[in-house]
Amino acid sequence: MLSHHDRTELEKIERSLELSDPDLAAALREGKCPKSRTFRGALLLFFDITAVTLLVLGLVLPDPGVTLCGILALTATVWTHVARHRI
């Protein structure tokens, strides 16, 4: 158990956090991690570039396997972008 002093200090911190960043406070209250849009956006951009590179390499090289991988990767990135914008 916490002492009375510790509980009052935690309540002060909670009120301060609620005023400064209500989204973070709500995420902590619900037990969910706040979503990082920057990391997710950078990851999607990386996969987009990889998919386009695979498709271009597949079209330039006489290897149908690379072309198929590029088409599948590009399809997956398009689905990801569509699903991301629906939410």
Disulfide bonds with the S-S distance in Angstrom:
none
